[in-house]
């Protein structure tokens, strides 16, 4: 009986010395110590995305960013990246592709290639600071945009593509 009283007294004495001892979960309420939650983004219209990035494209550009590729995959899209124009042309002729992400400087060369592709993919052009977009090309993305901006534009393009497919 004495040992039990001694152990209880010792536990109470030690806990009284450390009033900052936190219960389970209380540490998550402290500023800056909480669990990180990433915005979950699931695409309503998942598609097959082909990214063409020339070898001379800046390594810091969003089109080469592994985080963009990861975000697209997590949203449910199938993503492939090509760095050679001949491989891009071959992929568009053989593989089913919904969207091509490409530098706006390649717009003129890409239009004919897209028209010849059996799946007629849509192009999303990315503007780089050094490139001036042609007047007939709509460029909604910039190389400095965050992945969420790319996800929104891809979702809009896939939604429009889905509506066109239902109409025809």
Secondary structure, DSSP 8 states (H G I E B T S, - for coil): -HHHHHHHHHHHHHHHH-TT---TTGGGGSTT-S---------SS--EEEEE--TTS-TTSGGG-HHHHHHHHHTT-EEEEE--HHHHHHHHHHS--SEEEEEGGGHHHHHHHHHHSTT--EEEEEE-TT----TT----EETT--HHHHHHHHHHHHHHHHHHHHH-
